Amino acid sequence: MRSRSTEATKPLPGTLVGRVAGVAVLAAVVGGLCAALVAVALAEIEVWRAEDRRLGDEAAEIAAEIQGLEGAALVALVEEERQELEPAGIRFSVHRDGAFMGGDPQLPIFEVGCSTQRGPHAMRACVATQGRWSCVVAADELPTLGLGMMGAIVLGAVVIAALIGALASRWLAGWAVGPLMRLEDRLGDAPMDEAVELGVDEGVREIDALRRTLRALLDRRAEALRAARLFAAGAAHELRTPLTSLSGELELLAEEPLPEAALTRIAGLRAVTARIGKLVERLLVLARVGASVAMRHDAVELSEVIEGIESRLSDEERLRWRFTLGSASTVRGDESLLTVLCENLVQNAFHYAPSGLVCVALVETSGRVVFDVVDEGPGIPMAERSRLFEPFQRGVSAVPGEGLGLALVAQIARAHGGEASFVASARGTHVRVTLPCWAPRAPAPVSEPTPR
C-alpha cells in the first residue's frame, strides 16, 4: 500500500512546455496581484494627500476670511461656512489666541498641519493659522478608496495579468524549451543503428551539458553495439565452416547401412545441425542490418517475393496457405533482405501454428505497403508482445526457437523506413509490417553548358 507522502510527491503528468507555461501564467498572476496591491497602496496614499490638500485649503481660506471680524460679522461668516461644509461631512472651529470663537465646540484642537485622530470618533483634520487666528477643519470619515474600489483594482489586475500570461506563456515556454525540443527531435528521428548528430551547442548551459552527456552516452552505446555485432559476425563466420563440414559428414553417415536406432540419432543430429546453421545465417543477417551495411535501393515487388516463398512450401503447408494480393506492392529496398523479412514471418506462422490456416495479404494504402501475416495458432499474450521484436526473446510457447525471427523482421523493416507490429486478433497471431511505397527518385539536375 502506498503511503500518502508517496502519492503527494508523485509528479503530475503533462508536457514540459505545459508546465513552463503554467508556471509563467502563475508568475504573471502573482506579479499582477503584487502590482495591484502596490497600486492600491499608492492610490490610498494619493487619496490621503488629496484629502489633506482639500482640508488644508479650506482651513487656510477660513483663517484668511475671519481676519479683522468681530461680533455679528464673525458669527455670520461662521454660520455661512458651516452651512456650506456640513453637508459634505466637514466640521470646523475657529480660535483666537487659543480661545474658541465659533464653529463646532466639540472639535478638538489639533497641531498645525494635518493629523489623524483614531478611536471611536476617528477623523482627519488640518489646522491653518494666520496671525492670532487659527482654523481647524476636520472630515468625519477617514479618506480611503473603499473595499469595492480596492477589490475592483486587484481583480482587474489579476484578470489582465492572467490573460496576458495565458496568451504569451505558450510562446515563451516554447522559446524557453526550444533547445530541448530540438535536441529531442534529433534523438527521436535518428535511426537506432546509425550515428546520431545532436547539433552544436546553443549557448544554454543546462541543455549544452545534457547534449554533451547524451553524445558521450550514444558514443559508448555505438561502440558497444559495434563490438557486439563484430563478435556475432565473427562467431557466425567461424561456426559456418565446421557446421558445413559436420552437416556433410552426417549426410554421408546417414547413407551408410547402420542400425535403425543409429540412423534415428543421426537424423536428430542433422536436424539440430540445420537449426544451428539457420541460427548462424540469421546472426549474419542481423549483424549486416545492424551495422548499416550499404543496402541496395531497387524497386522490389513484394508479391513476387511472396510467390517465391510460396513455391518453396511443402505440400502440407500449401494446404494451409492463403495469399491475398490487394493491389500493387512495390517498395524500394534490398530484395535479399526483404526476402529474409517475408520468409521469417511466414516460417514463424507455420512453426508456431502447427495447424490451421496461415493467411498472407499485401495491400497498398496511403503511400504505404501493408504486409499482414495471420495464423490460427495459440496466439501471443499482450504482455509478451513488446519484447518479442528484440533479439533472443522468446514467448512462453513450448515450441522451440532461437528468438531471432521477429528481431530480424523488425530490424529489416526499420532499415527500410518501416515498422513491424502486432495487431489485435480474436484468434492466433497477427503480425503487420508497413513499408514506404516505391517512388522514382527525381533525376539529378543537369547543368547547362556554359557558352564560350
Phi and psi in degrees as a GROMACS rama.xvg file:
@    title "Ramachandran Plot"
@    xaxis  label "Phi"
@    yaxis  label "Psi"
@TYPE xy
-76.3268  145.463  ARG-2
-80.4647  161.043  SER-3
-63.4981  -35.9717  ARG-4
-65.2387  -36.2783  SER-5
-65.6778  -42.9077  THR-6
-66.7322  -34.8035  GLU-7
-68.7637  -32.6762  ALA-8
-91.8168  -0.0675082  THR-9
-65.267  127.314  LYS-10
-65.7215  144.211  PRO-11
-76.1199  143.791  LEU-12
-70.6576  159.481  PRO-13
144.916  171.333  GLY-14
-89.8246  159.343  THR-15
-65.3199  -38.9953  LEU-16
-61.3105  -42.7413  VAL-17
-62.5424  -40.0689  GLY-18
-67.5023  -44.3103  ARG-19
-63.3488  -40.3361  VAL-20
-63.859  -41.5134  ALA-21
-61.9723  -42.5  GLY-22
-63.8158  -38.6045  VAL-23
-64.0931  -42.9076  ALA-24
-63.573  -44.1613  VAL-25
-61.3333  -42.6908  LEU-26
-63.3355  -38.9525  ALA-27
-64.695  -40.8419  ALA-28
-65.6632  -45.8272  VAL-29
-62.9294  -42.6073  VAL-30
-62.4911  -41.6108  GLY-31
-63.446  -39.2869  GLY-32
-63.9866  -44.9351  LEU-33
-62.8105  -43.0713  CYS-34
-62.8657  -38.519  ALA-35
-65.1602  -41.4784  ALA-36
-64.0369  -41.1515  LEU-37
-63.8767  -42.019  VAL-38
-63.1009  -39.9032  ALA-39
-63.6997  -43.295  VAL-40
-62.7313  -44.4458  ALA-41
-65.1022  -39.8633  LEU-42
-65.3603  -38.2625  ALA-43
-62.5322  -42.1853  GLU-44
-61.9911  -41.6534  ILE-45
-65.7476  -35.3593  GLU-46
-63.2003  -43.6422  VAL-47
-62.2251  -42.1612  TRP-48
-63.654  -41.9806  ARG-49
-63.5091  -39.9131  ALA-50
-65.2212  -40.2691  GLU-51
-63.4755  -39.7605  ASP-52
-64.3607  -41.7531  ARG-53
-63.5929  -48.6249  ARG-54
-67.6337  -40.6917  LEU-55
-63.9076  -42.8801  GLY-56
-63.7736  -39.4371  ASP-57
-65.3857  -42.3789  GLU-58
-64.6826  -42.4051  ALA-59
-65.0517  -37.932  ALA-60
-66.0069  -43.4004  GLU-61
-66.8081  -41.762  ILE-62
-60.9848  -34.826  ALA-63
-73.0876  -36.4167  ALA-64
-72.8954  -28.2637  GLU-65
-86.8783  -0.949285  ILE-66
-60.9341  126.105  GLN-67
81.1733  -0.0772028  GLY-68
-87.2872  144.1  LEU-69
-139.686  158.882  GLU-70
55.6972  -128.942  GLY-71
-62.955  -35.9206  ALA-72
-62.9147  -40.7696  ALA-73
-66.1616  -44.2144  LEU-74
-62.0359  -41.1431  VAL-75
-63.8826  -42.971  ALA-76
-64.7241  -43.5157  LEU-77
-60.8821  -42.9386  VAL-78
-65.4113  -39.6913  GLU-79
-62.4133  -44.7973  GLU-80
-66.3755  -37.4489  GLU-81
-62.3019  -45.5128  ARG-82
-63.7095  -30.443  GLN-83
-77.2957  -38.8303  GLU-84
-92.5679  -28.0714  LEU-85
-60.2684  -41.5467  GLU-86
-60.0377  -25.48  PRO-87
-87.2638  6.06443  ALA-88
75.9513  26.7782  GLY-89
-115.33  131.549  ILE-90
-115.665  157.278  ARG-91
-149.871  163.044  PHE-92
-147.105  149.168  SER-93
-118.53  145.985  VAL-94
-136.891  148.301  HIS-95
-127.939  120.946  ARG-96
54.8187  34.601  ASP-97
85.9717  -8.12468  GLY-98
-93.2345  138.316  ALA-99
-66.9815  130.547  PHE-100
-119.78  -14.6276  MET-101
167.568  169.818  GLY-102
98.4817  -144.648  GLY-103
-90.6965  111.958  ASP-104
-70.0557  -18.845  PRO-105
-84.2206  -5.41947  GLN-106
-76.4004  121.521  LEU-107
-66.0038  164.075  PRO-108
-91.1225  125.368  ILE-109
-105.689  164.998  PHE-110
-73.3475  158.815  GLU-111
-60.0744  137.669  VAL-112
108.844  -157.397  GLY-113
-117.554  139.016  CYS-114
-151.643  169.227  SER-115
-119.109  135.628  THR-116
-103.724  121.415  GLN-117
-93.0493  171.232  ARG-118
115.262  -165.374  GLY-119
-59.9214  -33.8148  PRO-120
-113.876  63.8924  HIS-121
-66.8977  140.844  ALA-122
-156.598  160.484  MET-123
-113.471  127.35  ARG-124
-133.942  149.299  ALA-125
-128.646  141.13  CYS-126
-118.634  130.306  VAL-127
-122.777  140.165  ALA-128
-121.703  149.188  THR-129
-152.923  108.953  GLN-130
65.8115  -128.749  GLY-131
-84.4973  -7.15381  ARG-132
-99.7956  148.167  TRP-133
-138.823  149.448  SER-134
-131.756  129.304  CYS-135
-105.919  123.294  VAL-136
-120.265  125.566  VAL-137
-131.737  143.329  ALA-138
-99.766  135.876  ALA-139
-68.8654  -20.6938  ASP-140
-119.627  143.074  GLU-141
-71.7965  142.31  LEU-142
-66.8691  135.667  PRO-143
-160.845  156.169  THR-144
-70.6082  -30.6854  LEU-145
94.2824  147.093  GLY-146
-61.9209  -36.9613  LEU-147
-62.2299  -46.0759  GLY-148
-66.3175  -42.636  MET-149
-59.9728  -46.4221  MET-150
-61.0921  -40.1686  GLY-151
-64.2276  -41.7944  ALA-152
-63.7437  -47.5546  ILE-153
-64.0537  -47.7366  VAL-154
-62.8644  -43.3809  LEU-155
-61.9648  -42.5262  GLY-156
-64.9272  -41.6034  ALA-157
-65.4968  -43.7734  VAL-158
-63.8338  -45.1641  VAL-159
-63.0512  -42.9062  ILE-160
-63.5771  -40.1167  ALA-161
-65.0312  -41.7516  ALA-162
-64.6241  -45.956  LEU-163
-62.755  -42.9133  ILE-164
-62.5932  -41.9878  GLY-165
-64.9821  -39.1248  ALA-166
-71.5517  -36.9027  LEU-167
-94.3766  -17.724  ALA-168
-64.934  -41.3787  SER-169
-62.8098  -44.5827  ARG-170
-64.6352  -45.4201  TRP-171
-63.1217  -41.1068  LEU-172
-65.4318  -42.3225  ALA-173
-61.6565  -40.4291  GLY-174
-66.2069  -39.5798  TRP-175
-67.3777  -42.156  ALA-176
-99.3509  9.51966  VAL-177
-52.9873  -48.3857  GLY-178
-58.4287  -38.3419  PRO-179
-68.4048  -38.3168  LEU-180
-68.505  -37.7347  MET-181
-65.7217  -37.9971  ARG-182
-64.4279  -40.0193  LEU-183
-63.2491  -41.5057  GLU-184
-61.8814  -41.6783  ASP-185
-63.8845  -40.3072  ARG-186
-70.9895  -41.3805  LEU-187
-70.1934  -33.8883  GLY-188
-87.3356  -9.65537  ASP-189
-76.7597  136.547  ALA-190
-61.9596  145.717  PRO-191
-65.3888  -28.6924  MET-192
-106.37  19.3437  ASP-193
-126.646  162.846  GLU-194
-63.6772  140.608  ALA-195
-104.354  122.821  VAL-196
-93.3347  112.877  GLU-197
-93.5277  3.52456  LEU-198
82.1941  178.931  GLY-199
-93.8992  163.459  VAL-200
-62.1384  144.516  ASP-201
-110.469  8.08774  GLU-202
84.671  7.07635  GLY-203
-101.898  112.175  VAL-204
-54.7696  -49.6136  ARG-205
-66.7937  -42.9938  GLU-206
-68.1306  -39.6601  ILE-207
-64.2253  -38.418  ASP-208
-64.7396  -40.9888  ALA-209
-64.0692  -40.3336  LEU-210
-61.8941  -43.3745  ARG-211
-64.795  -39.8636  ARG-212
-64.3797  -44.7265  THR-213
-65.0028  -38.8712  LEU-214
-61.7286  -43.3856  ARG-215
-64.3751  -41.0185  ALA-216
-64.2484  -44.2317  LEU-217
-67.0273  -35.3587  LEU-218
-63.3478  -42.9217  ASP-219
-65.4194  -38.817  ARG-220
-63.9757  -43.8801  ARG-221
-62.4089  -39.992  ALA-222
-65.7453  -41.0741  GLU-223
-65.4995  -42.1072  ALA-224
-64.5562  -40.3938  LEU-225
-62.0235  -43.6849  ARG-226
-64.2209  -41.0877  ALA-227
-65.4323  -40.1994  ALA-228
-67.9723  -41.2216  ARG-229
-61.5478  -40.7535  LEU-230
-64.718  -45.3206  PHE-231
-63.1414  -44.4239  ALA-232
-65.4724  -42.6344  ALA-233
-64.1977  -43.9697  GLY-234
-63.6855  -41.4175  ALA-235
-63.8885  -42.458  ALA-236
-63.4004  -41.6498  HIS-237
-65.6806  -32.8206  GLU-238
-80.2  -24.0656  LEU-239
-62.208  -46.3179  ARG-240
-64.3014  -52.7414  THR-241
-63.0936  -32.01  PRO-242
-67.3419  -39.5372  LEU-243
-62.864  -43.1873  THR-244
-63.8044  -44.3926  SER-245
-63.4122  -40.8037  LEU-246
-63.7279  -41.8209  SER-247
-64.5292  -42.3654  GLY-248
-62.7214  -41.925  GLU-249
-66.3844  -35.5309  LEU-250
-65.4428  -42.1884  GLU-251
-66.4838  -39.453  LEU-252
-65.4344  -32.5  LEU-253
-68.0093  -20.4467  ALA-254
-85.5486  -7.27922  GLU-255
-77.1029  151.012  GLU-256
-75.6795  84.4125  PRO-257
-112.046  163.5  LEU-258
-60.4098  156.386  PRO-259
-59.0422  -39.3068  GLU-260
-63.4716  -40.1245  ALA-261
-66.9475  -40.6702  ALA-262
-64.566  -35.7566  LEU-263
-63.9187  -43.1434  THR-264
-64.9306  -39.4547  ARG-265
-63.2217  -40.582  ILE-266
-61.705  -39.9586  ALA-267
-64.0529  -41.2291  GLY-268
-64.6386  -37.6297  LEU-269
-65.6085  -37.5701  ARG-270
-65.2279  -41.7236  ALA-271
-64.8706  -41.921  VAL-272
-62.4605  -39.8562  THR-273
-63.9011  -40.0973  ALA-274
-63.371  -42.1874  ARG-275
-65.5703  -37.8564  ILE-276
-62.1268  -41.7395  GLY-277
-63.7613  -39.3372  LYS-278
-62.11  -41.8222  LEU-279
-62.7431  -45.0313  VAL-280
-62.5009  -39.3918  GLU-281
-67.7968  -37.0621  ARG-282
-62.5983  -39.5516  LEU-283
-65.3213  -42.7603  LEU-284
-65.0242  -42.2918  VAL-285
-61.8653  -41.5089  LEU-286
-66.258  -36.8825  ALA-287
-66.4887  -46.866  ARG-288
-66.7887  -44.8164  VAL-289
-63.7042  -31.5172  GLY-290
-83.806  2.74484  ALA-291
57.391  42.2595  SER-292
-61.4688  140.32  VAL-293
-53.3795  122.403  ALA-294
-100.578  157.221  MET-295
-75.9812  153.463  ARG-296
-126.856  61.731  HIS-297
-90.257  165.923  ASP-298
-81.6116  112.751  ALA-299
-111.109  124.539  VAL-300
-89.2039  106.495  GLU-301
-63.9203  -29.5553  LEU-302
-62.256  -36.1282  SER-303
-69.3316  -36.0401  GLU-304
-62.0416  -44.0352  VAL-305
-65.2208  -40.44  ILE-306
-63.4278  -36.1753  GLU-307
-64.0306  -40.8771  GLY-308
-64.3841  -40.2064  ILE-309
-61.3656  -37.1142  GLU-310
-67.2413  -19.7005  SER-311
-98.0566  4.18744  ARG-312
-72.8307  152.269  LEU-313
-76.684  168.202  SER-314
-61.4129  -40.2214  ASP-315
-66.0023  -38.4597  GLU-316
-69.333  -33.442  GLU-317
-63.3959  -33.2764  ARG-318
-65.7297  -26.8161  LEU-319
-99.1445  -1.10346  ARG-320
-90.54  133.969  TRP-321
-135.889  124.137  ARG-322
-124.159  126.537  PHE-323
-121.819  122.884  THR-324
-107.285  112.202  LEU-325
-83.333  -37.9163  GLY-326
-164.52  -177.101  SER-327
-56.6476  143.286  ALA-328
-137.398  54.021  SER-329
-93.0289  130.52  THR-330
-126.427  165.548  VAL-331
-100.898  128.179  ARG-332
169.265  -163.505  GLY-333
-96.3811  114.307  ASP-334
-61.4072  -38.6015  GLU-335
-64.6945  -41.731  SER-336
-69.8475  -38.8016  LEU-337
-66.5372  -32.1517  LEU-338
-65.1355  -42.2342  THR-339
-59.9789  -42.1808  VAL-340
-59.279  -52.0841  LEU-341
-65.2864  -42.075  CYS-342
-62.1731  -41.0527  GLU-343
-64.0658  -41.9147  ASN-344
-65.1358  -43.6349  LEU-345
-66.4625  -44.7404  VAL-346
-63.1375  -39.877  GLN-347
-59.235  -43.7562  ASN-348
-61.7461  -45.6592  ALA-349
-69.3284  -35.1854  PHE-350
-70.6373  -43.9996  HIS-351
-94.8016  -3.28869  TYR-352
-127.369  83.1355  ALA-353
-66.3452  -10.8683  PRO-354
-140.609  164.137  SER-355
90.3955  172.938  GLY-356
-79.9358  152.204  LEU-357
-118.954  111.041  VAL-358
-105.291  127.136  CYS-359
-119.686  136.363  VAL-360
-139.476  143.083  ALA-361
-125.476  130.753  LEU-362
-150.81  148.275  VAL-363
-106.651  131.073  GLU-364
-150.448  131.547  THR-365
52.7921  42.4191  SER-366
76.0466  13.5058  GLY-367
-129.378  144.813  ARG-368
-95.5358  125.162  VAL-369
-107.583  122.967  VAL-370
-114.056  112.302  PHE-371
-110.717  135.784  ASP-372
-127.618  118.718  VAL-373
-125.074  128.93  VAL-374
-117.316  172.179  ASP-375
-112.257  34.0742  GLU-376
-81.1308  -164.367  GLY-377
-70.8761  -14.3503  PRO-378
82.9365  172.78  GLY-379
-122.693  127.903  ILE-380
-58.9313  147.577  PRO-381
-57.845  -35.8613  MET-382
-66.1504  -22.2915  ALA-383
-95.1362  -17.1346  GLU-384
-64.1328  -38.5856  ARG-385
-63.7589  -27.937  SER-386
-97.286  -8.18191  ARG-387
-76.0731  -10.2937  LEU-388
-89.4746  7.20713  PHE-389
-99.2516  149.928  GLU-390
-60.7097  141.809  PRO-391
62.1077  27.9305  PHE-392
-107.471  127.896  GLN-393
-125.882  154.032  ARG-394
-80.1812  -176.108  GLY-395
-83.0134  1.65748  VAL-396
-59.1404  147.518  SER-397
-77.9996  -7.98828  ALA-398
-71.6315  126.3  VAL-399
-69.1956  155.311  PRO-400
-177.693  167.162  GLY-401
-93.184  -14.9738  GLU-402
78.2649  26.5726  GLY-403
-114.499  -17.325  LEU-404
-58.8752  -55.1929  GLY-405
-69.6004  -30.4262  LEU-406
-63.003  -41.4518  ALA-407
-63.4627  -42.3056  LEU-408
-57.6887  -48.4051  VAL-409
-64.5845  -43.0812  ALA-410
-62.9588  -45.4971  GLN-411
-67.8339  -39.4308  ILE-412
-61.4318  -44.3591  ALA-413
-64.2552  -39.2098  ARG-414
-63.3701  -22.637  ALA-415
-101.378  14.4009  HIS-416
77.5177  18.2896  GLY-417
-117.448  -162.327  GLY-418
-153.642  156.848  GLU-419
-118.564  142.448  ALA-420
-155.218  161.995  SER-421
-91.3869  144.089  PHE-422
-115.861  134.886  VAL-423
-60.6035  134.212  ALA-424
-143.715  149.687  SER-425
-68.2205  -27.8471  ALA-426
-146.371  144.092  ARG-427
72.0944  -157.921  GLY-428
-121.718  136.402  THR-429
-124.532  111.534  HIS-430
-109.679  135.776  VAL-431
-125.707  133.216  ARG-432
-118.375  128.296  VAL-433
-114.868  134.781  THR-434
-132.983  148.301  LEU-435
-64.7242  140.464  PRO-436
-66.6293  153.153  CYS-437
-71.951  139.729  TRP-438
-142.138  136.481  ALA-439
-63.5753  136.084  PRO-440
-74.3455  143.36  ARG-441
-64.9008  133.845  ALA-442
-65.3713  148.522  PRO-443
-64.679  139.562  ALA-444
-63.0855  138.022  PRO-445
-98.2508  122.3  VAL-446
-74.0218  139.751  SER-447
-72.0257  141.857  GLU-448
-64.2753  138.192  PRO-449
-78.0799  122.643  THR-450
-65.5577  141.364  PRO-451
